Amino acid sequence: MAKIRRMFPGGNTSQGFYSLHDNIIGANRNMLYILKGMPGGGKSSLMREIGRRAIEEGYMVEYHHCPSDPNSIDGVVIRELNIGIIDGTPPHSMDPIYPGLIDKLIDLTRFIDTTKLQKYKEQIINAKLNNKEAYRKAFNYFKAAKCIYDEIEESNKKHVNVIERNNAIRVAMENIFDIESKAIKDTGFKTRKLFSTAYTPEGYIDYTEFILEDINNRYYLQGDIGTGKSKFLNKIVEEANIRNYYIEIYYNSLIPNKIESIFIPEIDIIVSSNITTKKFPHTIIDFNQFFDNSYNNQDDYQAYESLIDRGVKGLKGAKENHSILEKTYKKVVDYKGIDEEREKIWEEIKVYFKG
């Protein structure tokens, strides 16, 4: 297995901010630390350092990146130890389900010097308001892009040879599931849902390569919008559920109910429409062979890309205001106290080390 996996537990989508943070770690965990804090308060740095140490100890680590700042971390999971640390502050608020048992709340706000903070009150409130407005603008553009996507999809569907495509889907399904399954370790999920890509203030970020590594069987679904890739992926999910397989589903970064990739560990297969799959040894299933693209309306495609670009621009505005909040809070936070809290967490984690 790879030492590091990277993904997004949330997304900036056509439905607004979409959280899948309850899929970061399962209910069979040994411990989940939930950090409550403030912008610039050291949450991401704490998690990143714990992850770095776990990797040095030889453990596989998942980094769950923030879609609004991909350089920041929303969560870390040490896979073999079944231990997670997450940022539980809005917009992905999380609270302990089993407090004191397998969940522990860590309140980092107690390291704020509230007396010093008061003089920045107006600055913080304005930045928060401007941040909200920037997100509203970004999400409206993404919503509009989804409308254009739907129009392209409906138009393209009319020019697909459905009979030939469905026959190819049937054959591909037989090939994919004609593999002897193997036992895997219980993850606490039957279906785990995440994103491997995201629209961020830095543009489109793709971490799919970290999912594709060390998988023996990769299928790449090639095809234009509306040619049937989603239909095929949904059939894969249905069949995997019938066979009671554990699956990881990675969703489209704009349309969070549209599947982009499915990983089935029990048969060591990933099926994906993400083009990063082509960087690895793979089998292509080409849906374009059933599609007459001579009817494509390029104006619609250009409008779609333009709206995505405007949405990303809105996210950049939100990031600028978030940076103001981070810089402000950094002036009033006792980082020594946060470092001490990190060391306490690390000492607790070390109890679970093997041998």
C-alpha positions as a Markdown table, in Angstrom:
| # | Residue | x | y | z |
|---|---|---|---|---|
| 1 | Met | 0.0 | 0.0 | 0.0 |
| 2 | Ala | 1.1 | 3.6 | -0.6 |
| 3 | Lys | 2.3 | 5.5 | 2.4 |
| 4 | Ile | 0.1 | 8.6 | 1.6 |
| 5 | Arg | -3.4 | 9.0 | 0.2 |
| 6 | Arg | -4.8 | 12.4 | -0.6 |
| 7 | Met | -8.5 | 13.3 | -1.1 |
| 8 | Phe | -11.1 | 15.9 | -0.3 |
| 9 | Pro | -13.9 | 15.3 | 2.3 |
| 10 | Gly | -15.9 | 18.2 | 1.0 |
| 11 | Gly | -16.3 | 20.2 | -2.2 |
| 12 | Asn | -17.3 | 23.6 | -3.6 |
| 13 | Thr | -20.1 | 22.4 | -5.8 |
| 14 | Ser | -23.2 | 23.4 | -7.8 |
| 15 | Gln | -25.0 | 22.6 | -4.5 |
| 16 | Gly | -22.8 | 24.9 | -2.5 |
| 17 | Phe | -20.4 | 23.6 | 0.0 |
| 18 | Tyr | -20.9 | 19.8 | 0.1 |
| 19 | Ser | -19.6 | 17.9 | 3.2 |
| 20 | Leu | -18.8 | 14.3 | 3.3 |
| 21 | His | -16.7 | 14.7 | 6.5 |
| 22 | Asp | -18.6 | 11.9 | 8.2 |
| 23 | Asn | -16.8 | 9.5 | 5.8 |
| 24 | Ile | -13.3 | 10.4 | 7.0 |
| 25 | Ile | -13.2 | 7.6 | 9.5 |
| 26 | Gly | -15.7 | 4.8 | 10.4 |
| 27 | Ala | -17.6 | 4.1 | 13.6 |
| 28 | Asn | -15.2 | 1.2 | 14.4 |
| 29 | Arg | -12.4 | 3.6 | 15.0 |
| 30 | Asn | -10.0 | 3.5 | 18.0 |
| 31 | Met | -10.1 | 7.2 | 18.4 |
| 32 | Leu | -11.3 | 10.4 | 16.7 |
| 33 | Tyr | -9.9 | 13.7 | 17.8 |
| 34 | Ile | -12.2 | 16.6 | 16.8 |
| 35 | Leu | -10.5 | 20.0 | 16.8 |
| 36 | Lys | -12.5 | 23.2 | 17.4 |
| 37 | Gly | -10.7 | 26.4 | 16.7 |
| 38 | Met | -10.2 | 29.5 | 14.6 |
| 39 | Pro | -8.7 | 30.5 | 11.3 |
| 40 | Gly | -4.9 | 30.5 | 11.5 |
| 41 | Gly | -5.1 | 28.8 | 14.9 |
| 42 | Gly | -2.9 | 25.9 | 14.1 |
| 43 | Lys | -5.4 | 23.1 | 13.4 |
| 44 | Ser | -4.0 | 22.2 | 10.0 |
| 45 | Ser | -0.4 | 22.4 | 11.1 |
| 46 | Leu | -1.1 | 20.1 | 14.1 |
| 47 | Met | -2.7 | 17.5 | 11.8 |
| 48 | Arg | 0.0 | 17.7 | 9.2 |
| 49 | Glu | 2.7 | 17.2 | 11.8 |
| 50 | Ile | 0.9 | 14.2 | 13.4 |
| 51 | Gly | 0.6 | 12.7 | 9.9 |
| 52 | Arg | 4.3 | 13.3 | 9.1 |
| 53 | Arg | 5.3 | 11.5 | 12.3 |
| 54 | Ala | 3.0 | 8.5 | 11.6 |
| 55 | Ile | 4.5 | 8.1 | 8.1 |
| 56 | Glu | 8.0 | 8.1 | 9.7 |
| 57 | Glu | 6.8 | 5.3 | 11.9 |
| 58 | Gly | 5.8 | 3.3 | 8.8 |
| 59 | Tyr | 2.0 | 3.8 | 8.9 |
| 60 | Met | -0.2 | 4.7 | 5.9 |
| 61 | Val | -1.7 | 8.1 | 6.3 |
| 62 | Glu | -4.7 | 9.8 | 4.6 |
| 63 | Tyr | -4.6 | 13.5 | 4.2 |
| 64 | His | -8.0 | 15.0 | 3.8 |
| 65 | His | -7.5 | 18.4 | 2.1 |
| 66 | Cys | -9.6 | 21.5 | 2.4 |
| 67 | Pro | -11.3 | 22.4 | -0.9 |
| 68 | Ser | -11.2 | 26.1 | 0.0 |
| 69 | Asp | -7.5 | 26.0 | 0.7 |
| 70 | Pro | -5.9 | 22.8 | -0.7 |
| 71 | Asn | -2.7 | 23.5 | 1.2 |
| 72 | Ser | -4.6 | 23.1 | 4.5 |
| 73 | Ile | -5.8 | 19.9 | 6.0 |
| 74 | Asp | -9.4 | 19.1 | 7.2 |
| 75 | Gly | -8.5 | 15.7 | 8.5 |
| 76 | Val | -5.8 | 13.1 | 8.9 |
| 77 | Val | -6.4 | 9.3 | 9.3 |
| 78 | Ile | -3.7 | 6.8 | 10.4 |
| 79 | Arg | -5.1 | 3.8 | 8.6 |
| 80 | Glu | -3.5 | 0.9 | 10.4 |
| 81 | Leu | -4.2 | 2.4 | 13.8 |
| 82 | Asn | -7.7 | 3.4 | 12.9 |
| 83 | Ile | -7.2 | 6.9 | 14.4 |
| 84 | Gly | -8.4 | 10.2 | 12.9 |
| 85 | Ile | -8.0 | 13.9 | 13.7 |
| 86 | Ile | -10.4 | 16.3 | 12.0 |
| 87 | Asp | -11.3 | 20.0 | 11.9 |
| 88 | Gly | -14.8 | 20.1 | 13.3 |
| 89 | Thr | -15.4 | 23.8 | 12.8 |
| 90 | Pro | -17.9 | 25.3 | 10.2 |
| 91 | Pro | -18.7 | 24.9 | 7.4 |
| 92 | His | -18.1 | 21.2 | 8.3 |
| 93 | Ser | -19.2 | 21.2 | 11.9 |
| 94 | Met | -18.7 | 17.9 | 13.7 |
| 95 | Asp | -19.3 | 17.0 | 17.3 |
| 96 | Pro | -18.4 | 13.8 | 19.3 |
| 97 | Ile | -20.9 | 10.9 | 18.8 |
| 98 | Tyr | -19.2 | 8.9 | 21.6 |
| 99 | Pro | -17.6 | 11.5 | 23.7 |
| 100 | Gly | -14.9 | 10.2 | 26.0 |
| 101 | Leu | -15.1 | 6.7 | 24.5 |
| 102 | Ile | -13.8 | 6.8 | 20.9 |
| 103 | Asp | -14.3 | 10.5 | 20.3 |
| 104 | Lys | -12.4 | 13.4 | 22.0 |
| 105 | Leu | -13.1 | 17.1 | 21.6 |
| 106 | Ile | -10.1 | 19.4 | 21.6 |
| 107 | Asp | -11.0 | 23.0 | 22.1 |
| 108 | Leu | -8.2 | 25.2 | 20.7 |
| 109 | Thr | -10.2 | 28.4 | 21.2 |
| 110 | Arg | -9.0 | 28.4 | 24.8 |
| 111 | Phe | -5.6 | 29.5 | 23.5 |
| 112 | Ile | -7.0 | 32.8 | 22.1 |
| 113 | Asp | -6.1 | 36.0 | 24.1 |
| 114 | Thr | -9.7 | 37.4 | 23.9 |
| 115 | Thr | -8.6 | 40.7 | 25.4 |
| 116 | Lys | -6.2 | 41.4 | 22.5 |
| 117 | Leu | -8.8 | 40.0 | 20.0 |
| 118 | Gln | -11.3 | 42.7 | 20.8 |
| 119 | Lys | -9.4 | 45.5 | 19.0 |
| 120 | Tyr | -9.8 | 43.4 | 15.7 |
| 121 | Lys | -13.6 | 43.0 | 16.1 |
| 122 | Glu | -14.7 | 45.2 | 13.2 |
| 123 | Gln | -12.0 | 43.7 | 10.9 |
| 124 | Ile | -13.1 | 40.2 | 11.7 |
| 125 | Ile | -16.8 | 40.9 | 11.2 |
| 126 | Asn | -16.2 | 42.6 | 7.8 |
| 127 | Ala | -14.0 | 39.8 | 6.6 |
| 128 | Lys | -16.6 | 37.2 | 7.6 |
| 129 | Leu | -19.3 | 39.1 | 5.7 |
| 130 | Asn | -17.1 | 39.6 | 2.6 |
| 131 | Asn | -16.2 | 35.9 | 2.8 |
| 132 | Lys | -19.9 | 34.9 | 2.7 |
| 133 | Glu | -20.6 | 37.2 | -0.3 |
| 134 | Ala | -17.6 | 35.7 | -2.2 |
| 135 | Tyr | -18.9 | 32.2 | -1.6 |
| 136 | Arg | -22.4 | 33.1 | -2.6 |
| 137 | Lys | -21.1 | 34.4 | -6.0 |
| 138 | Ala | -18.9 | 31.4 | -6.5 |
| 139 | Phe | -21.7 | 28.9 | -5.8 |
| 140 | Asn | -24.1 | 30.7 | -8.1 |
| 141 | Tyr | -21.7 | 30.5 | -11.0 |
| 142 | Phe | -21.2 | 26.8 | -10.3 |
| 143 | Lys | -25.0 | 26.3 | -10.1 |
| 144 | Ala | -25.3 | 28.1 | -13.5 |
| 145 | Ala | -22.5 | 25.8 | -14.9 |
| 146 | Lys | -24.5 | 22.8 | -13.8 |
| 147 | Cys | -27.5 | 24.0 | -15.8 |
| 148 | Ile | -25.3 | 24.3 | -18.9 |
| 149 | Tyr | -23.9 | 20.8 | -18.2 |
| 150 | Asp | -27.4 | 19.4 | -18.0 |
| 151 | Glu | -28.2 | 21.0 | -21.4 |
| 152 | Ile | -25.1 | 19.5 | -23.0 |
| 153 | Glu | -25.9 | 16.1 | -21.5 |
| 154 | Glu | -29.5 | 16.1 | -22.7 |
| 155 | Ser | -28.4 | 17.2 | -26.2 |
| 156 | Asn | -25.7 | 14.6 | -26.5 |
| 157 | Lys | -27.9 | 11.7 | -25.3 |
| 158 | Lys | -29.9 | 12.0 | -28.5 |
| 159 | His | -26.9 | 11.0 | -30.6 |
| 160 | Val | -25.8 | 7.9 | -28.7 |
| 161 | Asn | -26.3 | 4.4 | -30.1 |
| 162 | Val | -28.0 | 3.1 | -26.9 |
| 163 | Ile | -28.2 | -0.6 | -28.0 |
| 164 | Glu | -24.5 | -0.9 | -28.9 |
| 165 | Arg | -23.5 | 1.0 | -25.7 |
| 166 | Asn | -25.7 | -1.2 | -23.5 |
| 167 | Asn | -24.2 | -4.3 | -25.0 |
| 168 | Ala | -20.7 | -3.0 | -24.3 |
| 169 | Ile | -21.7 | -2.2 | -20.7 |
| 170 | Arg | -23.0 | -5.8 | -20.2 |
| 171 | Val | -19.7 | -7.3 | -21.5 |
| 172 | Ala | -17.6 | -4.9 | -19.4 |
| 173 | Met | -19.6 | -5.7 | -16.3 |
| 174 | Glu | -19.0 | -9.4 | -16.8 |
| 175 | Asn | -15.2 | -8.8 | -17.2 |
| 176 | Ile | -15.0 | -6.5 | -14.1 |
| 177 | Phe | -16.7 | -8.9 | -11.7 |
| 178 | Asp | -15.2 | -12.1 | -13.1 |
| 179 | Ile | -12.4 | -11.9 | -10.5 |
| 180 | Glu | -12.1 | -13.9 | -7.3 |
| 181 | Ser | -12.6 | -11.7 | -4.3 |
| 182 | Lys | -10.3 | -11.5 | -1.4 |
| 183 | Ala | -10.9 | -10.7 | 2.3 |
| 184 | Ile | -10.1 | -7.2 | 3.4 |
| 185 | Lys | -9.9 | -5.4 | 6.7 |
| 186 | Asp | -13.1 | -3.9 | 8.0 |
| 187 | Thr | -13.1 | -0.1 | 7.5 |
| 188 | Gly | -16.3 | 0.6 | 9.5 |
| 189 | Phe | -18.1 | 1.5 | 6.2 |
| 190 | Lys | -19.9 | -0.6 | 3.5 |
| 191 | Thr | -19.8 | 2.5 | 1.2 |
| 192 | Arg | -17.4 | 5.3 | 1.8 |
| 193 | Lys | -18.0 | 8.6 | -0.1 |
| 194 | Leu | -15.4 | 11.2 | -0.8 |
| 195 | Phe | -14.0 | 13.5 | -3.5 |
| 196 | Ser | -10.6 | 13.0 | -5.2 |
| 197 | Thr | -10.9 | 16.4 | -7.0 |
| 198 | Ala | -12.1 | 19.8 | -6.1 |
| 199 | Tyr | -12.6 | 23.4 | -7.4 |
| 200 | Thr | -10.4 | 25.5 | -5.2 |
| 201 | Pro | -9.1 | 29.1 | -5.1 |
| 202 | Glu | -6.1 | 27.7 | -6.9 |
| 203 | Gly | -8.3 | 26.2 | -9.6 |
| 204 | Tyr | -9.1 | 22.5 | -10.3 |
| 205 | Ile | -7.0 | 20.2 | -8.0 |
| 206 | Asp | -6.9 | 16.5 | -8.7 |
| 207 | Tyr | -5.6 | 14.0 | -6.2 |
| 208 | Thr | -6.9 | 10.9 | -8.0 |
| 209 | Glu | -3.4 | 9.6 | -8.6 |
| 210 | Phe | -3.1 | 8.9 | -4.9 |
| 211 | Ile | -6.2 | 6.7 | -5.1 |
| 212 | Leu | -5.0 | 4.9 | -8.3 |
| 213 | Glu | -1.6 | 3.8 | -6.9 |
| 214 | Asp | -1.1 | 0.2 | -6.0 |
| 215 | Ile | -4.3 | -1.0 | -7.6 |
| 216 | Asn | -3.8 | -3.8 | -10.1 |
| 217 | Asn | -6.9 | -3.4 | -12.3 |
| 218 | Arg | -7.8 | 0.0 | -13.6 |
| 219 | Tyr | -10.6 | 0.8 | -16.0 |
| 220 | Tyr | -10.8 | 4.2 | -17.7 |
| 221 | Leu | -14.2 | 5.3 | -19.0 |
| 222 | Gln | -13.5 | 7.6 | -22.0 |
| 223 | Gly | -16.5 | 9.6 | -23.3 |
| 224 | Asp | -18.1 | 12.9 | -23.7 |
| 225 | Ile | -20.8 | 14.3 | -21.5 |
| 226 | Gly | -24.0 | 12.3 | -21.7 |
| 227 | Thr | -22.5 | 9.2 | -23.4 |
| 228 | Gly | -23.3 | 6.8 | -20.5 |
| 229 | Lys | -20.3 | 6.8 | -18.2 |
| 230 | Ser | -22.5 | 7.7 | -15.2 |
| 231 | Lys | -25.0 | 5.0 | -16.1 |
| 232 | Phe | -22.2 | 2.4 | -16.2 |
| 233 | Leu | -20.7 | 3.6 | -12.8 |
| 234 | Asn | -24.2 | 3.4 | -11.2 |
| 235 | Lys | -24.5 | -0.2 | -12.4 |
| 236 | Ile | -21.1 | -1.0 | -10.9 |
| 237 | Val | -22.3 | 0.3 | -7.6 |
| 238 | Glu | -25.5 | -1.8 | -7.8 |
| 239 | Glu | -23.6 | -5.0 | -8.6 |
| 240 | Ala | -21.0 | -4.4 | -5.9 |
| 241 | Asn | -23.8 | -3.9 | -3.3 |
| 242 | Ile | -25.5 | -7.1 | -4.4 |
| 243 | Arg | -22.2 | -8.9 | -3.8 |
| 244 | Asn | -21.8 | -7.1 | -0.5 |
| 245 | Tyr | -18.5 | -5.6 | -1.4 |
| 246 | Tyr | -17.0 | -2.6 | 0.4 |
| 247 | Ile | -16.7 | 0.3 | -2.0 |
| 248 | Glu | -15.2 | 3.7 | -2.1 |
| 249 | Ile | -17.1 | 6.2 | -4.2 |
| 250 | Tyr | -15.4 | 9.4 | -5.4 |
| 251 | Tyr | -17.8 | 12.0 | -6.7 |
| 252 | Asn | -17.7 | 14.7 | -9.4 |
| 253 | Ser | -16.3 | 18.0 | -8.0 |
| 254 | Leu | -19.1 | 20.1 | -9.5 |
| 255 | Ile | -22.0 | 17.6 | -9.3 |
| 256 | Pro | -21.8 | 15.8 | -6.0 |
| 257 | Asn | -24.4 | 13.2 | -6.9 |
| 258 | Lys | -22.5 | 12.1 | -10.0 |
| 259 | Ile | -20.0 | 9.4 | -9.6 |
| 260 | Glu | -16.5 | 9.8 | -11.0 |
| 261 | Ser | -14.6 | 6.8 | -9.6 |
| 262 | Ile | -15.4 | 3.5 | -7.8 |
| 263 | Phe | -12.7 | 1.5 | -5.9 |
| 264 | Ile | -13.6 | -2.0 | -4.9 |
| 265 | Pro | -10.7 | -3.4 | -2.8 |
| 266 | Glu | -12.1 | -6.9 | -2.6 |
| 267 | Ile | -11.5 | -7.4 | -6.3 |
| 268 | Asp | -8.7 | -4.8 | -6.5 |
| 269 | Ile | -10.4 | -2.8 | -9.2 |
| 270 | Ile | -11.0 | 0.9 | -9.8 |
| 271 | Val | -13.4 | 2.1 | -12.5 |
| 272 | Ser | -13.0 | 5.8 | -13.2 |
| 273 | Ser | -13.9 | 8.5 | -15.7 |
| 274 | Asn | -11.1 | 10.7 | -14.4 |
| 275 | Ile | -8.4 | 11.2 | -17.1 |
| 276 | Thr | -5.6 | 10.7 | -14.5 |
| 277 | Thr | -6.3 | 7.0 | -14.8 |
| 278 | Lys | -4.5 | 7.1 | -18.2 |
| 279 | Lys | -1.2 | 7.8 | -16.4 |
| 280 | Phe | -1.3 | 4.2 | -15.1 |
| 281 | Pro | -1.7 | 0.8 | -16.8 |
| 282 | His | -5.4 | 0.6 | -17.6 |
| 283 | Thr | -8.1 | -0.8 | -19.8 |
| 284 | Ile | -10.2 | 1.7 | -21.8 |
| 285 | Ile | -13.9 | 1.5 | -22.2 |
| 286 | Asp | -14.6 | 4.0 | -24.9 |
| 287 | Phe | -18.2 | 5.4 | -24.8 |
| 288 | Asn | -17.4 | 7.9 | -27.6 |
| 289 | Gln | -17.5 | 5.0 | -30.1 |
| 290 | Phe | -21.2 | 5.0 | -29.7 |
| 291 | Phe | -21.6 | 8.8 | -30.0 |
| 292 | Asp | -21.9 | 11.0 | -33.0 |
| 293 | Asn | -20.2 | 14.2 | -31.8 |
| 294 | Ser | -20.8 | 16.1 | -35.0 |
| 295 | Tyr | -23.9 | 17.7 | -33.3 |
| 296 | Asn | -21.9 | 19.2 | -30.4 |
| 297 | Asn | -22.7 | 22.8 | -29.6 |
| 298 | Gln | -19.3 | 24.3 | -28.9 |
| 299 | Asp | -20.9 | 27.5 | -27.6 |
| 300 | Asp | -22.4 | 25.5 | -24.7 |
| 301 | Tyr | -19.1 | 23.9 | -23.8 |
| 302 | Gln | -17.4 | 27.4 | -23.8 |
| 303 | Ala | -20.2 | 28.8 | -21.7 |
| 304 | Tyr | -19.8 | 25.9 | -19.2 |
| 305 | Glu | -16.0 | 26.5 | -18.9 |
| 306 | Ser | -16.5 | 30.3 | -18.6 |
| 307 | Leu | -18.9 | 29.8 | -15.7 |
| 308 | Ile | -16.5 | 27.4 | -13.9 |
| 309 | Asp | -13.7 | 30.0 | -14.3 |
| 310 | Arg | -16.0 | 32.6 | -12.7 |
| 311 | Gly | -16.8 | 30.3 | -9.9 |
| 312 | Val | -13.1 | 29.7 | -9.2 |
| 313 | Lys | -12.6 | 33.5 | -9.2 |
| 314 | Gly | -15.3 | 33.8 | -6.5 |
| 315 | Leu | -13.4 | 31.2 | -4.5 |
| 316 | Lys | -10.2 | 33.3 | -4.8 |
| 317 | Gly | -12.1 | 36.2 | -3.3 |
| 318 | Ala | -13.3 | 34.0 | -0.4 |
| 319 | Lys | -9.7 | 32.9 | 0.2 |
| 320 | Glu | -8.5 | 36.5 | 0.4 |
| 321 | Asn | -11.0 | 37.2 | 3.1 |
| 322 | His | -10.1 | 34.0 | 4.9 |
| 323 | Ser | -6.5 | 35.0 | 4.8 |
| 324 | Ile | -7.4 | 38.3 | 6.6 |
| 325 | Leu | -9.0 | 36.2 | 9.4 |
| 326 | Glu | -6.0 | 33.9 | 9.6 |
| 327 | Lys | -3.5 | 36.8 | 9.9 |
| 328 | Thr | -5.7 | 38.5 | 12.5 |
| 329 | Tyr | -6.1 | 35.5 | 14.7 |
| 330 | Lys | -2.3 | 34.6 | 14.5 |
| 331 | Lys | -1.7 | 37.8 | 16.4 |
| 332 | Val | -3.6 | 36.6 | 19.4 |
| 333 | Val | -3.1 | 32.8 | 19.6 |
| 334 | Asp | -0.8 | 31.1 | 22.1 |
| 335 | Tyr | 0.9 | 28.6 | 19.8 |
| 336 | Lys | 3.0 | 27.2 | 22.6 |
| 337 | Gly | -0.2 | 25.9 | 24.1 |
| 338 | Ile | -1.3 | 24.4 | 20.8 |
| 339 | Asp | 2.1 | 22.7 | 20.4 |
| 340 | Glu | 1.6 | 21.2 | 23.9 |
| 341 | Glu | -1.8 | 19.9 | 22.9 |
| 342 | Arg | -0.3 | 18.3 | 19.8 |
| 343 | Glu | 2.3 | 16.5 | 21.9 |
| 344 | Lys | -0.5 | 15.2 | 24.3 |
| 345 | Ile | -2.4 | 13.8 | 21.2 |
| 346 | Trp | 0.8 | 12.2 | 19.9 |
| 347 | Glu | 1.6 | 10.5 | 23.2 |
| 348 | Glu | -1.9 | 9.1 | 23.2 |
| 349 | Ile | -1.6 | 7.8 | 19.6 |
| 350 | Lys | 1.7 | 6.1 | 20.4 |
| 351 | Val | -0.1 | 3.8 | 22.8 |
| 352 | Tyr | -1.6 | 2.1 | 19.7 |
| 353 | Phe | 1.7 | 1.4 | 18.0 |
| 354 | Lys | 2.3 | -2.2 | 17.1 |
| 355 | Gly | 4.9 | -4.1 | 19.1 |
